């Protein structure tokens, strides 16, 4: 029992750390994305992240860690990561940090919906009610049908769905695939895809901006590793609500760096989504 509890606690701590690192990365991307192409940022980010994760390759057995009997799973994960990273970076350049952070936080609700379908685990009526409650919070932020509605707000909500699929994939393949393969293959996919698009948008960065791009890669590598590791120690329903700690960092960094203050509608939606997420646990 103590071993189980210790693993669960480790997963919780790692998940909280991952959310902080990923939010810091988001702030850095938002700072750069108005001056540099998404493919340039992703290109450098993927290179640095792969270098950062080389020790994990060694501990997983070197090149043997890349062996897999399920290539389709990794192709699916590569596709998800490319769509998520490019959509997310684009949205960061168009929306406030807290607003986009709140919308992507519907991912635990998507996890609740997808869990019985993909993991064959039961979901209680309370959790289904929480899903409806959370989606109402998402609509409060997006306000479709109102003049203030922006189509761009659909993008982070769609990213949340892709993110939920990725996290469930982490969980469902943890016994058959190495941690290296689950983390590394998506980064390789982003690298190749970004390299192909690089001629369409490259600007020689200043030393500071280049350092920031390397920092983004560092955060991306460590953050994605922590996310994958957390789901090896604890279940999706346990970890999903901890994603909401990212909202606190998004509000703080949004204000300190970009002087962004969420409006009443956004704050209300955040509260509703957060409450729903905890009921989904």
Backbone torsions as a table, in degrees:
resi	resn	phi	psi	omega
1	UNK	NA	-42.7	-179.8
2	UNK	-63.4	-36.8	179.5
3	UNK	-64.3	-42.3	178.2
4	UNK	-62.3	-44.8	-180.0
5	UNK	-65.0	-38.1	179.7
6	UNK	-66.6	-39.9	177.9
7	UNK	-65.4	-40.7	179.5
8	UNK	-64.8	-43.2	178.5
9	UNK	-63.8	-39.9	177.9
10	UNK	-61.5	-42.6	178.1
11	UNK	-61.2	-40.6	-180.0
12	UNK	-64.4	-47.7	-178.9
13	UNK	-63.1	-44.0	-179.6
14	UNK	-64.1	-37.7	-179.6
15	UNK	-66.0	-43.1	178.7
16	UNK	-62.2	-42.5	177.7
17	UNK	-62.9	-41.3	-179.9
18	UNK	-61.1	-41.4	-178.4
19	UNK	-66.7	-36.7	176.9
20	UNK	-65.6	-47.0	-178.9
21	UNK	-62.2	-43.6	-177.7
22	UNK	-68.2	-33.3	178.2
23	UNK	-70.3	-39.0	175.1
24	UNK	-61.7	-41.6	177.6
25	UNK	-61.3	-42.8	179.5
26	UNK	-59.1	-41.8	179.3
27	UNK	-63.3	-40.2	179.1
28	UNK	-66.5	-41.0	177.6
29	UNK	-63.3	-44.0	179.6
30	UNK	-59.5	-35.1	179.1
31	UNK	-65.7	-34.9	-172.8
32	UNK	-96.5	-27.2	-165.3
33	UNK	-67.4	-18.4	177.4
34	UNK	-77.4	-17.3	-177.8
35	UNK	-111.1	-18.9	-176.5
36	UNK	-130.3	153.5	-179.6
37	UNK	-70.6	153.5	179.2
38	UNK	-63.4	-38.2	-179.0
39	UNK	-66.7	-32.9	177.7
40	UNK	-66.9	-45.1	178.7
41	UNK	-63.2	-44.4	-179.3
42	UNK	-67.0	-34.7	-179.8
43	UNK	-62.0	-52.5	-179.4
44	UNK	-68.1	-39.1	179.3
45	UNK	-59.2	-44.2	-176.6
46	UNK	-68.3	-37.8	178.7
47	UNK	-62.6	-49.6	-178.8
48	UNK	-63.1	-43.3	-178.7
49	UNK	-61.4	-40.7	179.3
50	UNK	-65.9	-36.7	177.5
51	UNK	-67.0	-43.3	-179.6
52	UNK	-59.9	-34.8	-174.8
53	UNK	-90.1	3.1	179.2
54	UNK	-57.8	-38.6	176.8
55	UNK	-58.0	-34.8	178.5
56	UNK	-65.3	-35.8	176.5
57	UNK	-61.2	-42.7	179.9
58	UNK	-62.8	-47.2	-177.7
59	UNK	-68.9	-23.0	178.6
60	UNK	-88.4	3.3	175.4
61	UNK	108.9	14.7	178.4
62	UNK	74.9	-141.7	-176.2
63	UNK	-62.2	-25.6	179.5
64	UNK	-64.5	-20.5	-179.9
65	UNK	-68.4	-17.3	-178.9
66	UNK	-88.5	-7.1	-179.7
67	UNK	-67.9	139.1	-179.8
68	UNK	-149.9	148.9	175.1
69	UNK	-104.5	7.3	-175.9
70	UNK	-134.9	71.7	-177.0
71	UNK	-64.8	-31.7	-178.5
72	UNK	-62.9	-36.9	178.5
73	UNK	-61.6	-44.1	-177.8
74	UNK	-71.5	-35.4	174.9
75	UNK	-63.4	-39.9	177.4
76	UNK	-63.8	-42.4	-179.4
77	UNK	-68.4	-36.6	176.7
78	UNK	-62.8	-45.8	178.5
79	UNK	-59.5	-45.9	179.7
80	UNK	-59.6	-45.6	-176.7
81	UNK	-66.5	-37.2	177.9
82	UNK	-65.3	-47.4	179.3
83	UNK	-62.4	-45.0	-178.6
84	UNK	-62.9	-49.7	-174.5
85	UNK	-65.6	-42.4	-178.3
86	UNK	-72.4	-40.7	178.4
87	UNK	-66.1	-41.2	-177.5
88	UNK	-67.1	-45.3	-179.9
89	UNK	-64.6	-38.3	178.1
90	UNK	-64.3	-44.7	-180.0
91	UNK	-64.4	-35.2	179.3
92	UNK	-60.8	-32.3	180.0
93	UNK	-78.1	-11.5	-175.2
94	UNK	-114.4	-14.8	-172.8
95	UNK	-129.0	163.2	175.8
96	UNK	-70.9	149.7	-174.9
97	UNK	-60.6	-44.6	-178.6
98	UNK	-69.9	-37.7	-178.8
99	UNK	-65.0	-49.1	-180.0
100	UNK	-67.0	-34.4	177.7
101	UNK	-64.9	-37.4	179.5
102	UNK	-67.5	-42.0	-177.7
103	UNK	-67.1	-37.9	-179.2
104	UNK	-73.2	-14.1	-179.8
105	UNK	-75.2	1.6	172.3
106	UNK	-78.7	0.6	179.8
107	UNK	-59.3	-38.4	175.7
108	UNK	-60.6	-30.5	177.9
109	UNK	-69.6	-39.9	175.6
110	UNK	-64.7	-36.7	177.7
111	UNK	-61.3	-41.7	178.7
112	UNK	-62.2	-41.0	179.7
113	UNK	-67.6	-40.6	-173.4
114	UNK	-84.2	-21.8	-176.6
115	UNK	-56.2	-49.9	179.3
116	UNK	-67.0	-24.0	-178.6
117	UNK	-80.9	-46.1	-172.9
118	UNK	-97.5	-32.8	-178.7
119	UNK	-104.9	-4.3	178.6
120	UNK	58.5	37.1	177.5
121	UNK	-109.4	142.4	-177.0
122	UNK	-71.8	153.4	177.4
123	UNK	-129.9	129.2	-176.6
124	UNK	-75.9	164.9	177.8
125	UNK	-62.6	-34.1	178.4
126	UNK	-59.9	-40.7	-179.0
127	UNK	-70.7	-36.2	176.9
128	UNK	-65.1	-37.6	176.1
129	UNK	-64.2	-39.6	179.0
130	UNK	-63.2	-36.5	178.1
131	UNK	-60.9	-46.9	178.9
132	UNK	-63.1	-40.6	179.6
133	UNK	-62.7	-42.7	-179.6
134	UNK	-67.0	-39.8	178.7
135	UNK	-68.0	-29.2	173.3
136	UNK	-64.5	-40.3	176.0
137	UNK	-61.8	-38.1	177.4
138	UNK	-63.6	-40.9	179.3
139	UNK	-66.5	-32.2	177.2
140	UNK	-62.0	-40.2	179.6
141	UNK	-72.9	-43.1	-175.6
142	UNK	-76.9	-36.2	-179.1
143	UNK	50.5	57.6	176.9
144	UNK	-64.4	141.4	-178.9
145	UNK	93.0	-11.1	177.8
146	UNK	-101.1	160.7	-178.5
147	UNK	-64.0	-27.5	-177.3
148	UNK	-80.8	-7.3	-179.5
149	UNK	-63.1	133.6	177.2
150	UNK	-120.4	124.8	180.0
151	UNK	-55.0	-27.8	-179.2
152	UNK	-60.6	-25.0	-178.2
153	UNK	-67.7	-17.5	176.8
154	UNK	-70.2	-27.8	-174.9
155	UNK	-62.5	-52.5	179.1
156	UNK	-64.1	-29.8	175.5
157	UNK	-65.7	-37.9	176.6
158	UNK	-68.4	-37.2	176.3
159	UNK	-60.9	-36.9	179.3
160	UNK	-60.0	-38.8	177.8
161	UNK	-64.7	-45.9	178.3
162	UNK	-63.1	-37.8	179.1
163	UNK	-65.3	-41.0	178.1
164	UNK	-62.3	-42.6	177.9
165	UNK	-61.9	-38.5	-179.7
166	UNK	-66.8	-43.2	-179.1
167	UNK	-66.8	-39.3	177.2
168	UNK	-65.2	-36.3	176.6
169	UNK	-63.6	-38.9	176.3
170	UNK	-56.7	-44.1	-176.1
171	UNK	-70.9	-44.7	-172.7
172	UNK	-74.5	-18.8	-177.9
173	UNK	-111.0	10.8	-175.2
174	UNK	-66.7	-26.3	-177.8
175	UNK	-85.9	-24.3	-174.4
176	UNK	-104.7	-22.2	-176.9
177	UNK	-116.9	146.0	177.7
178	UNK	-73.0	157.2	176.7
179	UNK	-61.0	-36.8	178.6
180	UNK	-59.7	-48.4	-177.7
181	UNK	-64.9	-38.0	-179.1
182	UNK	-67.8	-33.1	-177.8
183	UNK	-89.3	-40.1	-168.7
184	UNK	-78.6	-42.8	-176.5
185	UNK	-58.8	-43.1	176.0
186	UNK	-60.4	-36.4	178.3
187	UNK	-66.8	-39.1	176.6
188	UNK	-62.8	-40.9	178.6
189	UNK	-62.2	-44.1	178.1
190	UNK	-64.1	-39.8	178.7
191	UNK	-60.2	-49.9	-178.0
192	UNK	-64.7	-44.3	-179.3
193	UNK	-63.4	-43.9	-179.4
194	UNK	-67.9	-36.9	178.2
195	UNK	-61.1	-39.8	179.3
196	UNK	-65.7	-32.6	-178.1
197	UNK	-90.8	-9.9	-173.4
198	UNK	-56.5	-39.3	179.5
199	UNK	-61.7	-19.1	-179.0
200	UNK	-81.6	-10.5	-179.2
201	UNK	-169.6	91.4	176.3
202	UNK	-133.2	126.5	175.3
203	UNK	-124.9	126.5	179.1
204	UNK	-63.0	117.0	-174.8
205	UNK	-80.7	156.3	171.9
206	UNK	-70.4	169.7	-179.2
207	UNK	-60.9	-42.5	-179.5
208	UNK	-63.6	-46.3	-178.4
209	UNK	-66.1	-37.8	177.6
210	UNK	-64.6	-40.4	177.4
211	UNK	-62.1	-38.8	179.4
212	UNK	-67.0	-36.3	176.8
213	UNK	-65.4	-39.9	176.3
214	UNK	-64.8	-38.5	178.1
215	UNK	-62.8	-40.0	177.5
216	UNK	-60.8	-43.0	178.0
217	UNK	-63.1	-39.8	178.3
218	UNK	-61.9	-47.8	179.1
219	UNK	-64.7	-40.4	-179.5
220	UNK	-63.3	-43.5	-179.7
221	UNK	-65.5	-50.1	-178.5
222	UNK	-68.1	-41.8	-178.1
223	UNK	-64.0	-46.1	-179.3
224	UNK	-66.6	-36.8	175.8
225	UNK	-61.8	-44.7	-179.9
226	UNK	-63.7	-40.8	178.2
227	UNK	-61.0	-46.9	-179.3
228	UNK	-64.7	-41.2	-179.5
229	UNK	-66.5	-40.1	-178.9
230	UNK	-58.4	-40.5	-177.3
231	UNK	-77.8	-5.2	170.7
232	UNK	-83.6	-23.3	-176.3
233	UNK	-98.9	-27.6	-176.4
234	UNK	-140.7	161.1	-175.2
235	UNK	-80.2	157.2	178.0
236	UNK	-54.4	-44.9	179.7
237	UNK	-61.6	-30.7	178.6
238	UNK	-72.2	-41.3	-174.2
239	UNK	-86.4	-28.2	-173.3
240	UNK	-53.6	-46.5	-179.2
241	UNK	-62.2	-24.0	-178.6
242	UNK	-69.4	-14.9	176.2
243	UNK	-62.1	-24.0	-176.9
244	UNK	-70.2	-13.7	173.4
245	UNK	-64.2	-25.0	177.0
246	UNK	-63.6	-28.1	178.1
247	UNK	-63.6	-40.2	179.9
248	UNK	-62.5	-44.1	178.9
249	UNK	-67.7	-36.2	179.9
250	UNK	-64.7	-42.1	178.3
251	UNK	-64.1	-45.0	-177.4
252	UNK	-66.1	-49.2	-178.7
253	UNK	-68.9	-35.4	177.5
254	UNK	-60.4	-39.4	179.9
255	UNK	-75.9	-46.4	-175.2
256	UNK	-67.3	-37.9	-174.4
257	UNK	-95.6	-42.8	-172.6
258	UNK	-112.7	1.5	-179.0
259	UNK	56.1	39.5	178.6
260	UNK	-93.3	132.8	177.2
261	UNK	-124.6	115.7	-179.0
262	UNK	-59.8	141.4	177.5
263	UNK	-79.9	175.6	-175.8
264	UNK	-60.4	-40.8	-179.6
265	UNK	-62.2	-43.9	-179.0
266	UNK	-64.9	-43.4	179.3
267	UNK	-63.2	-43.1	178.3
268	UNK	-60.3	-45.3	178.0
269	UNK	-62.4	-40.1	177.3
270	UNK	-57.4	-46.6	-178.2
271	UNK	-62.2	-45.2	-178.8
272	UNK	-63.8	-43.5	-179.7
273	UNK	-66.3	-40.1	179.9
274	UNK	-64.6	-45.5	178.1
275	UNK	-59.3	-45.2	179.4
276	UNK	-61.1	-41.2	-179.4
277	UNK	-62.1	-38.6	179.5
278	UNK	-70.1	-33.5	176.4
279	UNK	-71.3	-22.1	177.2
280	UNK	-76.7	-10.7	-178.7
281	UNK	-72.7	NA	NA
